[in-house]
Amino acid sequence: MAKQDSKVIEQGEIAFVYRPRVGEHSPQDVDDLQRTHILLHPDQEDVYRLITIGRKRLPEHEGGEAERNWAYVDLVRKDAESLEKELREQRYQTRTRGERVLPAVRPAGEGRYALIMRGPSTRLHYALKRPEEMGEVQEQLGIKKAGSMVVSVKNPEASGPPGTGLEPEQTADLPQKLQDRFRGRRFIPAEPPSLLNYQGVELILIGSGDEIPEELKEQFAEEEAEAADLPALEELKLDSPDHPTKPLFTGEWE
């Protein structure tokens, strides 16, 4: 089989975060979670993308079987402060149960990523700087020290099976220039990556057994060894007292 050409189309900082269910302050497994997210911040663009993952865990690739997970772009913000406010603990009143508390988001992994066009598909490759060793949290969420997945973008104008995906009024309204890239197809690669800059864009994430390309491995290793950390993620202050950090540093639930 001929080797497929690869092209890096975007690089940046990545974080994996989760939010416990309402009233659940000490989650012990995935069932105690409300949402799991991927957070992307491209190097060359002032944007933070919060992607919600279906099934609350990353897709696996085991024994030649590739798992498929639905996902969608939940929030898009231009600055760290406005996004961090969305990730804090939230309190609200209900008529029947009084005050309810939605716990703050917890970070479970931080590192670098690259979006790569390989043949007709887009791969998201990542390598984590933290935690240094994977723990129970990462295992249950499908997060690896270094991993990859195929990312496909769903046509917002294409309907899905009843009861699946976002409601029509929640789906993205793309600029015509981006919508035209679908040319009637239901799914296309995440090329250009600006397709991910619109709230309500739906995705399919497919577990990939691909190894990180050697040139990326070397680059990720060099970046990890540099004194400079992850500036865009540091601006989010996910390691502040507002966000429990045990999952990020020890891999334990909190």
C-alpha positions in Angstrom: 0.0 0.0 0.0 1.4 3.4 -1.0 2.3 5.7 1.9 -0.1 8.6 2.3 1.3 12.1 2.3 0.9 14.0 5.6 0.6 17.8 6.0 0.4 19.7 9.3 -2.5 22.2 9.0 -2.6 23.5 12.6 -0.7 23.2 15.9 -1.5 24.5 19.4 -2.2 23.7 23.0 -4.7 21.0 24.1 -6.4 20.2 27.4 -8.8 17.5 28.4 -11.3 18.6 31.1 -14.4 17.2 32.7 -17.3 18.6 34.8 -19.1 16.5 37.4 -22.9 16.2 37.5 -25.0 18.8 39.4 -24.5 18.3 43.1 -21.7 15.7 42.6 -18.6 17.2 44.3 -16.6 13.9 44.6 -16.9 12.0 41.3 -15.6 8.4 41.3 -16.1 7.4 37.7 -17.4 8.5 34.3 -21.0 7.9 35.4 -20.6 10.8 37.9 -19.8 13.3 35.1 -22.0 15.7 33.2 -19.6 16.4 30.4 -16.1 15.7 29.1 -14.4 18.2 26.8 -11.4 18.7 24.5 -10.1 22.3 24.7 -8.0 23.5 21.7 -6.1 26.8 21.4 -4.3 27.2 18.0 -0.9 28.8 18.0 -1.7 31.2 15.2 -5.2 32.3 16.2 -6.7 34.0 19.2 -9.5 31.5 19.8 -10.4 28.9 22.4 -12.6 26.0 21.3 -14.4 23.8 23.8 -15.5 20.5 22.2 -18.0 18.3 24.1 -17.4 14.6 23.6 -20.3 12.1 23.4 -20.1 9.2 25.8 -17.9 11.4 28.0 -14.7 9.6 26.9 -12.4 9.6 23.9 -12.9 6.9 21.2 -10.7 3.8 21.5 -8.9 1.8 18.9 -8.3 -1.8 20.0 -7.8 -5.0 18.1 -8.3 -3.3 14.8 -11.7 -2.0 15.8 -12.1 1.8 15.7 -14.7 3.3 18.0 -16.7 6.3 16.7 -17.9 9.1 19.1 -20.1 12.0 18.3 -18.9 15.4 19.5 -19.7 19.0 18.9 -18.2 22.5 19.3 -19.8 23.7 22.5 -18.2 27.1 23.1 -15.9 29.4 21.1 -14.2 32.3 22.9 -11.6 34.8 21.8 -10.0 35.2 25.2 -9.2 33.0 28.2 -11.0 35.1 30.8 -14.5 34.8 29.2 -14.1 31.0 28.7 -12.8 30.4 32.2 -15.9 32.1 33.6 -18.0 29.4 31.8 -15.9 26.7 33.4 -16.3 27.8 37.0 -18.7 26.5 39.5 -22.3 27.6 38.7 -25.1 28.1 41.2 -28.8 28.5 40.3 -32.2 28.3 42.0 -34.9 25.8 41.2 -38.5 26.1 42.4 -38.7 22.5 43.7 -35.1 21.8 45.0 -33.8 25.1 46.0 -30.2 26.0 45.2 -28.4 23.7 42.8 -24.6 23.6 42.3 -22.9 22.6 39.0 -19.3 21.9 40.0 -16.4 23.6 38.3 -14.5 21.9 35.5 -11.4 19.8 36.4 -8.4 19.5 34.1 -7.3 15.9 33.3 -4.6 16.5 30.8 -2.6 19.3 29.2 -0.1 19.3 26.3 0.4 20.0 22.6 -1.5 19.0 19.5 -1.3 19.0 15.8 -4.0 18.6 13.2 -2.7 16.7 10.2 -4.2 16.0 6.8 -3.3 12.4 5.9 -4.8 11.3 2.6 -8.5 12.2 2.6 -8.8 12.6 6.4 -7.8 14.8 9.3 -5.9 13.4 12.3 -5.7 15.0 15.7 -2.4 14.0 17.3 -1.6 15.0 20.8 1.2 14.6 23.4 0.6 15.5 27.1 2.9 17.4 29.3 0.7 16.8 32.4 0.1 14.5 34.1 3.5 12.8 33.9 1.9 9.4 34.4 -1.6 8.4 33.5 -3.9 7.5 36.3 -7.4 6.2 36.8 -9.1 9.3 35.5 -7.1 9.2 32.2 -7.8 5.5 31.8 -11.5 5.9 32.2 -11.7 8.9 29.9 -9.6 7.2 27.2 -6.8 9.8 27.5 -3.3 8.6 26.6 0.2 10.1 27.1 0.3 10.4 23.3 -2.7 9.6 21.1 -4.5 10.3 17.9 -8.0 10.3 16.4 -9.6 11.0 13.1 -11.8 14.2 13.1 -14.6 14.5 10.6 -17.0 17.5 10.4 -20.7 17.0 9.8 -22.6 19.0 7.2 -24.9 21.4 9.2 -27.4 21.2 6.4 -27.6 17.4 6.4 -30.2 15.8 8.6 -29.3 12.9 11.0 -31.3 9.9 12.3 -34.2 11.0 14.6 -33.2 11.6 18.2 -29.5 12.0 17.4 -27.2 15.0 17.4 -28.1 18.6 18.1 -31.5 20.2 17.5 -31.7 22.1 14.2 -31.7 25.4 16.0 -28.5 24.5 17.8 -26.4 23.6 14.8 -23.9 25.9 13.3 -24.7 28.5 10.7 -21.4 28.5 8.7 -20.3 31.3 6.4 -21.2 30.3 2.8 -17.5 29.9 1.9 -17.1 27.1 4.4 -20.5 25.6 3.8 -19.6 25.3 0.1 -16.8 23.0 0.9 -19.2 20.2 1.7 -20.5 20.1 -1.9 -23.5 18.1 -0.7 -21.4 15.6 1.3 -22.5 14.6 4.8 -18.9 14.7 6.2 -15.6 16.3 5.3 -12.2 16.5 7.0 -11.6 19.4 9.4 -9.8 21.3 6.6 -9.6 24.2 7.0 -9.4 24.1 10.8 -11.5 27.3 10.9 -14.5 24.9 10.5 -14.0 24.3 14.3 -14.4 28.0 15.1 -18.2 27.9 15.0 -20.4 26.9 17.9 -22.7 24.0 17.0 -20.4 22.3 14.5 -20.9 18.6 14.9 -18.1 16.1 14.6 -17.3 12.4 14.4 -14.2 11.3 16.3 -12.8 8.0 15.3 -10.2 6.1 17.4 -7.0 5.8 15.5 -4.1 3.4 15.9 -1.8 5.7 14.1 1.6 6.4 15.6 2.5 10.0 16.0 4.8 10.9 13.0 8.5 10.9 13.9 8.9 14.6 13.1 6.1 15.4 15.4 7.4 13.2 18.2 10.7 15.1 18.0 9.0 18.5 18.0 6.7 17.6 20.9 9.7 16.3 22.9 11.6 19.5 22.2 8.7 21.6 23.3 8.2 19.6 26.5 11.9 20.1 27.4 11.7 23.8 26.9 11.5 26.1 29.9 8.4 27.8 28.4 5.2 26.0 29.5 1.7 26.2 28.0 1.0 30.0 28.0 -2.5 29.9 26.5 -3.6 27.2 29.0 -1.9 29.1 31.9 -4.1 32.1 31.0 -7.2 29.9 31.7 -6.0 29.4 35.3 -7.3 25.8 35.4 -4.8 25.2 38.2 -6.3 27.8 40.4 -8.2 27.0 43.6 -11.5 27.3 41.6 -10.6 24.2 39.7 -9.6 21.0 41.6 -6.3 19.8 40.1 -5.7 16.3 41.6 -6.7 14.6 38.3 -4.1 16.7 36.4 -1.2 15.9 38.7 -2.0 12.5 40.2 -4.6 11.0 37.9 -7.0 10.6 40.8 -10.7 11.5 40.8 -11.7 14.8 42.5 
